[in-house]
Amino acid sequence: MWTLGSSWRPSRLALGVGMIAHLFAATAFSQEAVRWLDKDSNAVLAIDVAAAYRSPIAKENQWAKKAAESFIAQEVFLPPSVSRVTIGTQLELNASLDPVRQHCFMELKPGTDLDTVAALAGGSVEKVGEHRGLAVAGGRYVVEAGPQKWLMVQPGGRQAGLRWARSGAAKSSQVSVFLTNAVESVSEQYPIVVALDLSDVVTSSAAKSVLEELPGSPLKGDVLEKATNVLASVQGVVCRVHLGTSRVAQCRIEFGQSAAPLQSVALPLVQAVLNLWGASLEDSTAWKAHAEDYALVFDGEITATGLKRLISVVHPPNVSAGGADAGESQPAATIAASQKYLHSIKHEMDELRATVKKTRDNHALWFERAARSIDELPLKNVDQDLQVFGGRVSSSLRYQGQTERMSKIRKGTRQAQTQSNTFFSGVGSYGEVYRRVPGGNSAAISAEENEAASSVKFSESKQIEDGMVEIRRKLTQKYNHEF
């Protein structure tokens, strides 16, 4: 099994001078962002928000307007005047890619003031030594590190944020060259970049195991050994997203050796690794792949859901909602907050259902990310019964994700020891489950475990759907308002 660790507006000067100034400023812009990133970051998300909003797809779908509305509603902390966001995250490089700590560096358009944002987000700005800070809902704390430069750490809040601000930007980037290059590759053409540093992570035995288990086991002998050496030298993966009339992703897996030995298995390899992480991405099945010097390159269109999941690997910050508007009555505030909460749960479930239908691979990571998204939904003014329902849904999604991971482990164990029976006991979100699993041949074992995992998903999904119907009925009767 594969185990990880197991805007710039031109001035009215002459065109040539303006272009040179623009290029110089853009470079400095990127270099400063990486100097603020924490040295322990092994994943980054960098977004040129202004460039993204200028894209045809953003204009057509009114991204800027929707983002401003979400900020005012305090669903996310992304001020309307932000020009660029750079997030460095320290991930536990395990199967579920759990985030340990996240450092968010925001660069805003000239004239942006923390006091103005405080008026919209709620709360008041405080002066702490040389810095000003603002506590926002959800335990987050925003620190003004300089003019139009804000910091936010998660977890850690006020203490971590102020200590980060006092330490200041480093003289040079402290993260790996790979991540530095990824952040500095953000451009008008590719305004969204996600990168994961995998250096010193993949062992030769793990690499060989993945290659040997590819469908049909296409690599043998010396060819397998060469491919294993290349895969074990992996440096990381960087995905850049172009926004035109559609979304197009270009993902590069970079190695310390020539990637040529892996070209023939490029697509099945990436599908196998995604499957092992529990992160099947249906968009990638239609991507094109080729070897390019020391990299495997994959490119193709990516859906809105695919982009959301790609970004969720680094997990950008969300905040809980603030209070209701001063002029809004409590029942009206409860109805509005509860409607939005229920709609968000339904949206997460619809996306998961569509993904499961499109691909038959492992989706454990997406179940876990959806559960976390539901846990972080705004709770202020949300009906108590609905909050309980939301908690049960997130618990169920985690259980379904765990079931997929355990199914894969049991499948491998049984295939290695087909002569013995296996007794499995697990705890689901709706009670205990016990079953006896017989031995058998490899194909039969695979079919049995897949069927067992599918059975759990079917049962849990039905429980959620039935619960959704019941909570809608209950809320409609309680508030005499449609949900």
C-alpha positions as CSV (number, residue, x, y, z in Angstrom):
1,M,0.0,0.0,0.0
2,W,1.2,3.5,-0.8
3,T,1.9,5.3,2.5
4,L,2.7,9.0,2.8
5,G,5.0,9.5,5.7
6,S,3.1,6.3,5.3
7,S,-5.2,44.7,-9.9
8,W,-2.4,45.6,-11.5
9,R,-3.7,48.6,-13.4
10,P,-1.2,50.2,-15.9
11,S,-0.3,53.8,-15.1
12,R,-0.5,56.6,-17.6
13,L,3.2,56.5,-18.2
14,A,4.7,55.3,-21.4
15,L,3.7,51.8,-22.3
16,G,7.2,50.3,-22.2
17,V,7.9,51.8,-18.7
18,G,4.5,50.6,-17.5
19,M,5.1,47.1,-18.6
20,I,8.5,46.9,-17.0
21,A,7.1,48.3,-13.7
22,H,4.2,45.9,-13.9
23,L,6.5,42.9,-14.3
24,F,8.8,44.0,-11.6
25,A,5.9,44.6,-9.2
26,A,4.3,41.2,-10.0
27,T,7.6,39.4,-9.2
28,A,8.1,41.2,-5.9
29,F,4.5,40.5,-5.1
30,S,5.1,36.7,-5.4
31,Q,8.5,36.8,-3.6
32,E,7.0,38.5,-0.6
33,A,4.2,35.9,-0.3
34,V,6.7,33.0,-0.1
35,R,8.8,34.8,2.5
36,W,5.8,34.8,4.8
37,L,5.1,31.1,4.5
38,D,6.0,29.0,7.6
39,K,9.0,26.7,7.1
40,D,7.0,23.6,8.1
41,S,4.5,24.1,5.2
42,N,4.5,21.1,2.8
43,A,1.4,22.2,0.8
44,V,0.5,25.6,-0.7
45,L,-2.5,27.2,-2.3
46,A,-1.9,30.5,-4.1
47,I,-4.7,32.5,-5.8
48,D,-4.4,35.7,-7.7
49,V,-8.0,36.6,-6.9
50,A,-8.1,39.8,-9.0
51,A,-6.9,37.8,-12.1
52,A,-9.4,35.1,-11.4
53,Y,-12.3,37.6,-11.2
54,R,-11.2,39.0,-14.6
55,S,-11.7,35.6,-16.3
56,P,-14.7,35.0,-18.6
57,I,-16.0,32.2,-16.5
58,A,-15.8,34.3,-13.3
59,K,-17.6,37.2,-15.0
60,E,-20.3,34.9,-16.4
61,N,-21.0,33.3,-13.0
62,Q,-20.5,36.6,-11.0
63,W,-17.8,35.2,-8.7
64,A,-16.8,38.6,-7.3
65,K,-20.4,39.4,-6.4
66,K,-21.0,36.0,-4.8
67,A,-17.7,36.2,-2.9
68,A,-18.6,39.6,-1.5
69,E,-22.0,38.3,-0.4
70,S,-20.4,35.4,1.3
71,F,-18.0,37.7,3.1
72,I,-20.8,39.9,4.3
73,A,-22.7,36.9,5.5
74,Q,-19.5,35.8,7.2
75,E,-19.4,32.4,5.5
76,V,-15.8,32.8,4.5
77,F,-13.2,35.4,5.5
78,L,-12.2,36.7,2.1
79,P,-12.6,40.5,2.0
80,P,-14.0,41.8,-1.3
81,S,-10.8,43.9,-1.8
82,V,-8.4,41.0,-1.5
83,S,-6.1,40.8,-4.5
84,R,-4.2,37.7,-3.6
85,V,-4.3,34.9,-1.1
86,T,-1.3,32.6,-0.3
87,I,-1.9,29.7,2.1
88,G,0.8,27.5,3.5
89,T,-0.3,24.3,5.2
90,Q,1.5,21.7,7.2
91,L,-0.2,18.4,6.4
92,E,0.1,15.0,8.0
93,L,1.2,13.0,5.0
94,N,-1.0,10.1,5.8
95,A,-3.9,8.7,3.9
96,S,-6.4,11.4,5.0
97,L,-3.9,14.3,4.6
98,D,-4.9,15.9,8.0
99,P,-4.0,19.6,8.3
100,V,-1.8,20.4,11.3
101,R,-1.5,24.1,10.9
102,Q,-2.4,26.7,8.3
103,H,-0.9,30.1,7.6
104,C,-2.8,32.5,5.4
105,F,-1.2,35.6,4.0
106,M,-3.6,38.0,2.3
107,E,-2.6,40.9,0.1
108,L,-5.3,43.6,-0.5
109,K,-5.9,46.5,-2.8
110,P,-4.6,49.9,-1.7
111,G,-7.0,51.7,0.6
112,T,-8.3,48.6,2.3
113,D,-8.6,49.2,6.0
114,L,-9.0,46.7,8.8
115,D,-11.6,49.0,10.5
116,T,-13.8,48.9,7.4
117,V,-13.7,45.1,7.4
118,A,-14.4,45.0,11.1
119,A,-17.6,47.0,10.5
120,L,-18.7,44.3,8.0
121,A,-17.4,41.3,9.9
122,G,-18.3,42.5,13.4
123,G,-16.0,43.1,16.3
124,S,-13.5,45.9,16.8
125,V,-9.9,46.4,16.0
126,E,-7.4,46.3,18.8
127,K,-3.9,47.6,19.0
128,V,-1.4,45.0,20.3
129,G,2.1,46.5,20.4
130,E,3.1,47.5,16.9
131,H,0.3,45.5,15.3
132,R,-3.5,45.8,15.0
133,G,-5.7,42.8,15.1
134,L,-9.3,41.7,14.7
135,A,-11.0,38.7,16.3
136,V,-13.5,37.1,13.9
137,A,-16.0,34.3,14.4
138,G,-14.8,30.7,14.6
139,G,-11.8,31.4,16.8
140,R,-9.8,33.1,14.0
141,Y,-7.8,36.2,14.5
142,V,-6.6,38.6,11.7
143,V,-3.4,40.5,12.2
144,E,-2.4,43.6,10.2
145,A,1.3,42.9,9.4
146,G,1.7,45.9,7.2
147,P,-0.3,48.1,4.8
148,Q,-2.7,45.8,2.9
149,K,-1.0,42.7,4.3
150,W,-3.0,40.6,6.7
151,L,-2.2,37.3,8.5
152,M,-4.4,34.5,9.8
153,V,-3.3,31.3,11.5
154,Q,-5.4,28.2,12.1
155,P,-5.4,26.8,14.7
156,G,-3.7,29.1,17.2
157,G,-5.8,32.3,17.0
158,R,-4.6,35.5,18.5
159,Q,-1.4,34.2,20.0
160,A,-0.2,32.4,16.9
161,G,-1.2,35.3,14.7
162,L,0.6,38.0,16.7
163,R,3.7,35.8,17.1
164,W,3.8,35.3,13.3
165,A,3.4,39.0,12.7
166,R,6.2,39.9,15.2
167,S,8.6,37.4,13.6
168,G,8.0,39.1,10.2
169,A,8.8,37.9,6.7
170,A,12.0,35.9,6.3
171,K,14.8,37.3,4.2
172,S,14.2,34.5,1.7
173,S,11.7,31.7,1.3
174,Q,11.9,29.1,4.0
175,V,9.8,26.5,2.3
176,S,11.2,24.1,-0.3
177,V,12.3,25.3,-3.7
178,F,9.5,23.2,-5.2
179,L,6.8,25.1,-3.2
180,T,8.5,28.4,-3.8
181,N,8.5,27.9,-7.5
182,A,4.8,26.8,-7.4
183,V,3.7,30.0,-5.6
184,E,5.8,32.2,-8.0
185,S,4.2,30.5,-11.0
186,V,0.8,32.1,-10.3
187,S,0.0,34.4,-13.2
188,E,-2.8,35.9,-15.2
189,Q,-3.0,32.7,-17.3
190,Y,-2.9,30.4,-14.2
191,P,-4.4,32.4,-11.3
192,I,-4.9,29.3,-9.1
193,V,-2.0,27.0,-8.0
194,V,-2.1,24.1,-5.6
195,A,1.1,22.2,-4.7
196,L,2.1,19.4,-2.4
197,D,5.8,18.7,-1.5
198,L,6.4,14.9,-1.5
199,S,10.2,14.9,-1.3
200,D,11.6,12.3,1.2
201,V,8.2,10.7,1.5
202,V,7.9,7.7,-0.8
203,T,10.0,4.6,-0.1
204,S,11.2,2.3,-2.9
205,S,9.1,-0.6,-1.5
206,A,6.0,1.5,-1.5
207,A,6.7,2.8,-5.0
208,K,7.3,-0.8,-6.3
209,S,4.1,-2.0,-4.6
210,V,2.0,0.6,-6.4
211,L,3.5,-0.2,-9.8
212,E,3.1,-3.9,-9.3
213,E,-0.5,-3.5,-8.5
214,L,-1.4,-1.5,-11.5
215,P,-4.1,-3.1,-13.7
216,G,-2.5,-5.9,-15.7
217,S,0.8,-5.4,-14.0
218,P,2.3,-3.9,-17.2
219,L,5.8,-3.4,-15.8
220,K,8.3,-6.3,-15.3
221,G,11.9,-6.9,-14.6
222,D,14.4,-4.1,-15.3
223,V,11.6,-1.9,-16.6
224,L,9.8,-2.2,-13.2
225,E,13.1,-1.5,-11.3
226,K,13.7,1.7,-13.4
227,A,10.1,2.9,-12.9
228,T,10.4,2.2,-9.2
229,N,13.5,4.3,-8.9
230,V,11.8,7.2,-10.7
231,L,8.6,7.0,-8.6
232,A,10.6,6.9,-5.3
233,S,12.4,10.1,-6.4
234,V,9.1,12.1,-6.5
235,Q,9.5,15.7,-5.5
236,G,5.9,16.8,-5.5
237,V,2.8,17.6,-7.5
238,V,1.7,21.0,-8.6
239,C,-1.6,21.8,-10.3
240,R,-2.2,25.1,-12.1
241,V,-5.7,26.1,-13.1
242,H,-6.5,28.2,-16.2
243,L,-9.8,30.1,-16.2
244,G,-11.2,30.9,-19.6
245,T,-14.7,30.1,-20.7
246,S,-14.1,26.8,-18.8
247,R,-11.7,25.5,-16.2
248,V,-8.6,23.7,-17.4
249,A,-6.1,22.1,-15.0
250,Q,-2.5,21.3,-15.7
251,C,-0.9,19.0,-13.1
252,R,2.8,18.1,-13.0
253,I,4.3,15.3,-10.9
254,E,8.0,16.1,-10.7
255,F,10.7,13.6,-10.0
256,G,14.4,13.7,-9.3
257,Q,15.0,11.5,-12.4
258,S,13.8,11.4,-16.0
259,A,10.1,10.4,-16.0
260,A,10.4,8.5,-19.3
261,P,10.1,5.0,-17.6
262,L,6.7,6.0,-16.2
263,Q,5.2,7.4,-19.4
264,S,3.4,4.2,-20.5
265,V,1.6,3.9,-17.1
266,A,1.1,7.6,-16.4
267,L,-2.7,7.7,-16.3
268,P,-3.3,4.4,-14.5
269,L,-0.6,5.4,-12.0
270,V,-2.2,8.7,-11.1
271,Q,-5.6,6.9,-10.8
272,A,-4.1,4.3,-8.5
273,V,-2.4,6.8,-6.2
274,L,-5.6,8.9,-6.0
275,N,-7.5,5.7,-5.2
276,L,-5.1,4.8,-2.5
277,W,-5.5,8.2,-0.9
278,G,-9.3,7.8,-1.1
279,A,-9.4,10.8,-3.5
280,S,-10.7,9.7,-6.8
281,L,-11.2,12.6,-9.1
282,E,-13.6,11.8,-11.9
283,D,-12.3,14.7,-14.1
284,S,-8.8,13.1,-14.3
285,T,-10.1,10.0,-16.2
286,A,-10.4,12.1,-19.4
287,W,-7.1,14.0,-19.0
288,K,-4.2,13.6,-21.4
289,A,-0.8,12.6,-20.1
290,H,2.8,12.7,-21.3
291,A,6.3,12.6,-19.9
292,E,8.2,15.9,-20.0
293,D,11.9,15.7,-18.9
294,Y,11.7,15.1,-15.2
295,A,7.9,15.3,-14.9
296,L,4.6,13.6,-15.8
297,V,2.2,16.1,-17.1
298,F,-1.6,15.7,-17.0
299,D,-4.0,18.3,-18.4
300,G,-7.7,18.6,-19.1
301,E,-10.9,20.3,-18.1
302,I,-12.0,20.3,-14.4
303,T,-15.5,20.8,-13.1
304,A,-16.5,23.2,-10.4
305,T,-16.7,20.3,-8.0
306,G,-13.2,19.0,-9.1
307,L,-11.7,22.4,-8.5
308,K,-13.3,22.7,-5.1
309,R,-11.8,19.3,-4.1
310,L,-8.4,20.2,-5.5
311,I,-8.4,23.3,-3.4
312,S,-9.7,21.4,-0.3
313,V,-6.4,19.4,-0.2
314,V,-4.9,22.6,1.3
315,H,-8.2,23.4,3.0
316,P,-8.7,27.2,2.8
317,P,-10.2,28.8,6.0
318,N,-13.9,29.1,6.7
319,V,-15.4,30.9,9.6
320,S,-18.6,30.6,11.5
321,A,-21.3,33.1,10.9
322,G,-21.7,36.3,13.0
323,G,-24.9,37.5,14.5
324,A,-28.0,38.6,12.7
325,D,-28.5,42.0,11.3
326,A,-29.5,44.6,13.9
327,G,-33.0,45.1,12.4
328,E,-33.7,41.4,11.9
329,S,-36.0,39.6,14.3
330,Q,-34.8,36.4,16.0
331,P,-37.3,34.1,14.2
332,A,-36.4,35.6,10.9
333,A,-32.7,35.2,11.6
334,T,-33.2,31.6,12.6
335,I,-35.2,30.8,9.5
336,A,-32.6,32.4,7.2
337,A,-29.6,30.8,9.0
338,S,-31.3,27.4,9.1
339,Q,-32.3,27.5,5.4
340,K,-28.7,28.3,4.4
341,Y,-27.4,25.5,6.7
342,L,-29.8,22.9,5.3
343,H,-29.0,24.0,1.7
344,S,-25.3,23.6,2.3
345,I,-25.7,20.1,3.6
346,K,-27.9,19.2,0.6
347,H,-25.2,20.7,-1.8
348,E,-22.5,18.6,-0.2
349,M,-24.6,15.4,-0.5
350,D,-25.5,16.1,-4.1
351,E,-21.9,16.5,-5.1
352,L,-20.8,13.3,-3.3
353,R,-23.7,11.4,-4.9
354,A,-22.8,12.5,-8.3
355,T,-19.1,11.6,-7.8
356,V,-19.9,8.1,-6.5
357,K,-22.1,7.5,-9.5
358,K,-19.4,8.6,-12.0
359,T,-16.5,6.6,-10.6
360,R,-16.2,3.3,-8.8
361,D,-12.9,4.1,-7.1
362,N,-12.1,5.1,-3.5
363,H,-13.7,8.4,-2.4
364,A,-12.8,8.3,1.3
365,L,-10.9,11.6,1.3
366,W,-13.9,13.4,-0.2
367,F,-16.3,11.9,2.3
368,E,-14.0,13.2,5.1
369,R,-13.6,16.6,3.5
370,A,-17.4,16.9,3.1
371,A,-17.8,16.0,6.8
372,R,-15.3,18.7,7.8
373,S,-17.1,21.2,5.6
374,I,-20.4,20.4,7.3
375,D,-18.8,20.7,10.8
376,E,-17.5,24.2,9.9
377,L,-20.8,25.5,8.6
378,P,-22.1,28.6,10.4
379,L,-24.1,27.6,13.5
380,K,-25.2,31.1,14.8
381,N,-29.0,31.2,14.8
382,V,-29.3,27.7,13.3
383,D,-32.2,25.7,14.7
384,Q,-30.9,23.2,17.4
385,D,-32.6,20.2,15.9
386,L,-31.0,21.0,12.6
387,Q,-27.6,21.3,14.2
388,V,-28.1,17.8,15.6
389,F,-29.0,16.5,12.2
390,G,-25.9,18.2,10.7
391,G,-23.8,16.4,13.3
392,R,-25.2,13.1,12.4
393,V,-24.7,13.7,8.7
394,S,-21.0,14.6,9.2
395,S,-20.6,11.5,11.5
396,S,-22.1,9.3,8.8
397,L,-19.8,10.7,6.1
398,R,-16.8,10.0,8.3
399,Y,-18.0,6.5,8.8
400,Q,-18.5,6.0,5.1
401,G,-15.0,7.3,4.4
402,Q,-13.5,5.0,7.1
403,T,-15.4,2.1,5.7
404,E,-13.8,2.6,2.3
405,R,-10.4,2.8,3.8
406,M,-10.9,-0.3,5.9
407,S,-12.4,-2.2,3.0
408,K,-9.2,-1.6,1.1
409,I,-7.1,-2.8,4.0
410,R,-9.2,-5.9,4.5
411,K,-9.1,-6.7,0.8
412,G,-5.3,-6.7,0.9
413,T,-5.1,-8.7,4.0
414,R,-7.6,-11.4,2.8
415,Q,-5.9,-11.6,-0.6
416,A,-2.6,-12.3,1.2
417,Q,-4.2,-14.8,3.6
418,T,-7.0,-16.4,1.6
419,Q,-6.7,-19.6,3.6
420,S,-8.2,-18.1,6.8
421,N,-11.5,-16.5,7.6
422,T,-11.6,-12.9,8.9
423,F,-14.0,-11.6,11.6
424,F,-14.6,-7.8,11.3
425,S,-16.4,-5.6,13.8
426,G,-17.0,-1.9,13.2
427,V,-19.1,0.9,14.6
428,G,-21.3,2.9,12.3
429,S,-22.9,6.2,12.9
430,Y,-26.2,4.5,13.4
431,G,-25.1,1.5,15.5
432,E,-22.8,-1.5,15.6
433,V,-22.1,-3.7,12.6
434,Y,-20.8,-7.3,12.8
435,R,-20.1,-9.6,9.9
436,R,-18.0,-12.7,9.1
437,V,-15.9,-12.5,5.9
438,P,-14.9,-15.8,4.3
439,G,-11.7,-16.4,2.4
440,G,-11.6,-17.0,-1.3
441,N,-9.8,-16.1,-4.5
442,S,-8.6,-12.6,-5.3
443,A,-11.4,-11.6,-7.6
444,A,-14.1,-12.9,-5.2
445,I,-12.5,-11.1,-2.3
446,S,-12.4,-7.9,-4.2
447,A,-16.0,-8.2,-5.2
448,E,-17.1,-9.1,-1.6
449,E,-15.3,-6.1,0.0
450,N,-16.6,-3.7,-2.7
451,E,-20.1,-5.0,-2.2
452,A,-19.7,-4.6,1.6
453,A,-18.5,-1.0,1.3
454,S,-21.3,-0.2,-1.2
455,S,-23.8,-1.7,1.2
456,V,-22.7,0.6,4.0
457,K,-22.8,3.7,1.6
458,F,-26.3,2.7,0.5
459,S,-27.6,2.2,4.0
460,E,-26.0,5.4,5.3
461,S,-27.2,7.5,2.3
462,K,-30.7,6.3,2.8
463,Q,-30.6,7.2,6.5
464,I,-29.4,10.7,5.5
465,E,-32.1,11.1,2.8
466,D,-34.8,10.0,5.2
467,G,-33.4,12.4,7.8
468,M,-33.4,15.2,5.3
469,V,-37.1,14.7,4.6
470,E,-38.0,14.5,8.3
471,I,-36.0,17.6,9.3
472,R,-37.6,19.6,6.4
473,R,-41.0,18.6,7.5
474,K,-40.3,19.4,11.2
475,L,-38.8,22.8,10.5
476,T,-41.6,23.7,8.1
477,Q,-44.2,22.9,10.7
478,K,-42.2,24.7,13.5
479,Y,-41.6,28.0,11.7
480,N,-44.5,27.9,9.2
481,H,-42.0,28.6,6.5
482,E,-40.8,26.4,3.5
483,F,-37.4,24.7,4.0
